[in-house]
Amino acid sequence: MHPDWHPPLPVTGVRLSLWRAIAVFRVVTLVLCLIRIARWQDLYARPGVALGVGAAMLVVTAVVCWLAVTGRAHRPSVVALDMIVTIALTLATMWAQTPSQRHGGMPTLTTLWAAGPALEVAFMATWIGGTLAAALQVGAAMVVRAGYDGHTVQNGLILIVAGAVTGYVATLAVRAERDLAIATAARAAVTERERLARSIHDGVLQVLGLVHRAGRETGGEWAALGAAAAEQETALRSLITSRPLPAAPGSSDLADDLRSLRSERVTVSAPAEPVVMSGSVAGELVAAVRAALHNVAQHAGPDARAWVLLERLDDTVCVTVRDDGVGFTADRLETAEHDGRLGVSASIRRRVEDLGGRATISSVSGEGTMVEMVVPRTGEPA
C-alpha cells in the first residue's frame, strides 16, 4: 500500500487541515439536504424513507466529522465504507420519490452531500482516485433517474472536475509541507554545524595541529602520533565544513558521505552538486569504499596515498579508489580467493554485486591498485 494512503494516525499538518475542511463541507451540505427533505416532506411518495435517509446522513456526518477532526479518518477502510453508505443513501431516493420526481428536476436526497466521499478519496488517492470516486457518485445519480439529462450531466461533470482538482491540489499541498519540513531540518542542521565549528575551531583543531607539527619535528614514535593527529584534524575539518543535503527521508547524498572519508592520505573528488540516491545503497557503497581504503592502509605501504573519485553517469554512479602503493601481481587475488581468504572479494565485490553493480580490481606490482565500483542509482541491497 502506498505510504500516502495510510500514514501514521492521527494525521497532522496539512492533512489534518484538509480533513477538517471536509468536515465543514459535510456539515454545511447536510444542513441544506435536511432543510430540503423537511420542506418537501409532503411531496414524497414515501416520506418515512426520506426521513430515514436524512437520519442516516446525520449519523454518517457525525462519525466522519469526529474522525476527521481527531485526525483518524485518513484510512482506506473508513473512506471506502463512507463511499458505500453514501451511494446506498443516494440509491434510496428511488423509494422515497415518485417516478415523476426522479425523472424530473427534483434532486436526489443526498444531492451535494454525496460529493464528500469523492473529495475524501481525492485526499488519499490523488486526482485519479478523486475522478473515479466522483464518477461512481454520478453513476448512482444516473441509476436513480434511470438515465441522464442535461442537469445530470452538468452536475456530474462539475463533481468529476472537483474530485480531480481536489486530488491534485491535496497532493501538491502534502508534498510542499514535506519539502518545507526537509528544508527546515537542513537549515537547523547547518546552523548547529556552524555553531559547533565556531566552538571547536579555536580549541580542538589548534591542539591537533600543534600535535601534528610537534610530532613531525620530534620524529620517532612521536611522528606516528603526529600523523594520526593530522588525519583526525583533516577529518574533523571535513565534518564541520561539509554542507548537509536536505534530502528526502530514506535518501542520502553519496558525494557528502564520501567527503567524510578525506584525510591527510586520502583525497576525495566528487561533483559539487548532490548525488542523491537511496540511503541503504549509499551506505553499502561507502562501506565498500572504506574496505578499499582499509586495504590501502594495511597493504599498500606506509607512505601510500589514496584517491577516491565519484562520477555520476546517466543511471549509475561510478566510484574509483586508486592508490600509489606497492600493488600486487594479477594471480595474487585469485590465489587468495582459492585459499578462502576473501577479504577484498567479500567486502567489496559482494557488496557491489548485491546492489546490482559490478566491481573491478586491477593492480600492477609497484604501481598501485585501482578499484572501480559501478552501481545503479536505484539499486537496493539484495
N, C-alpha and C positions, 0 to 999 in steps of 0.2 A: 504494500500500500504506500502511496506517495506520502512523504512526511508532512506535506502541507494539508493533507486531508485529515490527519489525526495527530495534531500537535499535543504536547502535554497539557492537561487540563488542571486548573482553569486557564483559559486563554487570557492574554493580557495585551496591552498596547493597542495597535490599530485594529486587530481582530476583535477585541472586546468592544471597541467603539462601533465597528460595523454591526455587530450583533445587537448592540443597544439601539442602533438606528432602526434595525429590522423590528425590534420590539415596539418602538414608537409607531412604525408603519402598520404593524398588525393591530395595535390598539385603535388607531385612528380609523382604519378601514373597517374594523369590527363595529365601531360605533355607527358608521354610515350604513353598514349592512343591517344592523339591528333596527335602526330607525326605519329603513325601507321595509323590512319584514313586518314591523308593527303597523306601519302606515297602510300596507296592502293586505293586511290580515284577512279582511272580509272578502277579498277578491280571489284568494287561492282556492283551488279545488279541495285541498286537504290542509287546512290551517294548522292542525296539530303537527304535521310533518315539518312545516315551515318553522314552527316554534321549536321543535326538536333539533332541527339543523342550527337554529340560532343559539340554542343552549350548548350544543356540541362545539360550535365555533368559539363560544365564550370560554369553555373549558380548555380547548386546544390553545387559545391565545394566552390564557393564564399560565399554562405549563411552559409554553415556548418562551414567554417573556421572562419567567422566573429563571429558566435555564440560560437564557441569553444574558440577562443582567448579571448573573453569577459567573458567567464565562464558561458554562458547561454545555452549551448547545452545539458546539463545534464537533459533532460526532456523526459519522455516516448513518448509524442506526437511527439517531434522533431525527435527522433530516429526512431520511427515507420514510420513516413512519409518519412524519408530518405531511410529506408529499402524498402518501397513500390515503390518509384520512381526509385531506383536503379534496382530492379527486373524488373520493366517495361522497363527501358532502355536496360537491358540485353536481354529481350524478343524481343525488336525491332530489334535485329540482324537478326531475321528471315526474315524481309522485306528488309534489306539492302544487305545481302549476297546472293549469288547464292546457290542452293542446294548442289552443289559440295563443295563449300567453307564451308558451315555449317557442312557437314558430313565429311569434310577432316580435314586438320591440321590447318586451319585458326582460330585464337581465336575469341571470342566474342568481340563486340565493347567495352564493359566495362572492360573486362579482369581483371587485378589486381586491378583496381579502385573499382570494385564491392565488394572487401573484406572490405572496410571501414565500412559500416553499421554493419557487423558482429562483428568487433572489438569494435564498439560503444556499441552494445548490451552487449558484454562481460564486458565492464566497469560497466554497470548498473545492470546486472542480473547474475553476476558471470560466472563461467565456463559452467554452464548448459545453460544459455541464449546464450552465445557465440557459443556453439556447435550447438544449434538448429538454430540460425541465419545463421551460415555457411552452415548447411545442406539445408536451403532454397535457398541460393545462388547457391549451387551445383545443386539443383533440377532445377532451372531456366536454368542453362547451359545445363543440360541434355535435357530439353524441346527444346532448340534451336537446338541441334544436333539430336533430335528425337531418343535418345538412349545414349549410352556411349561407350567409347573405353578406351584403356589403358591410353591415355593422359588425358582424362576427369577424370578418377578415381584417377590418381596420383595427379592432381591439386586439386581435391575435398578433398582428404584425407589431403593434406597439409593445405588447408583452414580450415577444421574442427579442426585439431590439433592446428592451430594458434588461432582459436577462443577460444578453451578450455584453452590453456596455458595463453592467454592474460587475460581471465576472472579470472583465478586462481591467477596470479601474481598481477593483479589490486586489487583483494580482500585483498591479503596479504599486499600490499603497503598502502591501506587505513587503514587497521587495525593497522599496525605498526605506522602510523602517529598519529592515535588516542591514542594508548598506550603511545607514546612519549609525547603527549600533557598532558596526565594524570600524567605521571611521573614528567614532568617539573613543573606542578602545585603543585604536592605534595611536591617536593623539595623546591619550593618557600614558601609553607606554613610552612614547617619545619624551614626554615631559619628565617622567620618572627616570628615564635613562640619562637625560641631560642633568637632572639633579644629582644622580649618582656620579656622573662623570666629573661634575664640579667638586664634589666632596672627596673623591679619591685621587684626582689629578695631582694635587699638591702633597699627597701623602704616600699612598702605596706605590704609584708609578715612579716617583722620585727615589724611593728606597730601593725598588727593584733595579732601576738604572744605576744607582750607586753600587749595589752589589755586583752588577754585571761588570762595571768598569774596574772595581777593586779586584775581582776575581781574575779578570784578564791581565791586569798589571802584576798580580802576585804570582800567577802561574801555578803549576802543580795541580793538586786536588781542588784548590780554590777556583781554578779556571773552569772546571766542570760545573761547579756551583754557580759561577758567573754566567755560564752558557745557559743553564737551566733558568736562572733569573731572567735572562734576556728573552727566552722563549715565553715565559709567563707574562712578561711585560708586553710583548707583542700581542699575545692572545687577549690580554686584558684591554689593551687599546682597541683591538678589533671589536671586542664585545661592547664597549661603551660608545664607540663611534659608528657602529653599523646602524642602519635605519630599518626598523621593523616594517614589514609589509602588512597593510590592512587586508589580509587575505580572508576569504570566507572560511567558516568553520569546516575543519577537516582538510584544509589545503595548506600548502607551505610554499615558501619561496626558496627554491633549491639554491639559487645564487647566494642568498643571505646565509643559508645553512653551511655552504661550502666555505664562505669567507671566514666563518668562525674557526676553521682549521688552520688559518695562517699562523706562522711562527717565524722565528729567525731563519730556519732552514726550509720552510715551506712557503712557496709563493702561489697565490690563488688568483687566477684571471677568470672573470665572469662578466656577462653582459651588465650594463648599467641598469637596464630595465629589469623588473622582476621576472623570474622564470617560475610561474605558478603551476603546481601540479599537486596530485593527491599527497596528503601528509604521510600516509603509510609508504607510498612509493619513494618519496623524497627521503624518508628515514632509512629505508633499506639501502638506497643508493649512497647516502652519506656513510652508512656503516661499511659498505664495500670500499669506499674511498679511505676510510680510517684503516681498514685492514691492509690496503695497499701501502699507506704511509707507515704503518707499523712494520711491514716487511722492509721498507726502505731503512727505517731506523735500526732494524735488527741485522740486516744482511748486506746493505749497500756500502757500508764502510763508515768510519767515524766522521768523515768530512763531506759526506754525500748531501746534496741538496735535492729537493723535490719541487716539481711544478705541477699544479693542478689547473687544467683548462676546461671550462664549461662552454659548450656550444649548443645553441638552441636551433634545431632544424624544424622542418615543417610539422611532423607529427611525433618526433622523437627528440631526445636530448642525448648529447654525447659528452662524456666526462673522460678526460685523458689524464693519467697520472704518469709523469716521467721523472726519472732521476738520473744523476750523473755518477752513479756508484760503480761498483766492480762488475755488475751484471752476472750472467751465468750462461752456460752452454745450452743449446737447444734441447739436449736429451736429459738435462737435469730435472726439469719439471715432470717429464714423462716418467722418469725413474721414481720420483717421489710419489706420484700417483700410483704407480705399480706396487710400491712398497707400503702403501697405505698411509703415507704422510701427506694428507690432503689439506694442509693449512691454506695455501693460496687458492686451490681449486674450490674448497668448501666455502671459504669466507668471501670470495669474490665471484667466481664463475657461477656457483649455485645461487647466490643471492640475485645476481643479474638475470640468470635464466628463469628463476622463479617469477621475475617481473615481466617475463615475455621478451627479454632482450638477449643480448649476446656480449660476452667479454672476450677480448683478445689480449693475450700476454705474450710479448716478444722481448727478446734481450740478446745482446751481443756481449760476450765476455770482454770486460774492460771498458765498455762504452755505456753502461747503464741499462735500465729496464723501462719498458713502456707498457702500461695497462690501459686499454681502451674499452670503455663500457658504453653501450648504446641501448637505451630502453625507451619504450613508447611512453608518451606523457600521460596517457590514460590507463596505463597498466596498473594492476593490483597484485599484491603478493598472493602466490598460489597457496 
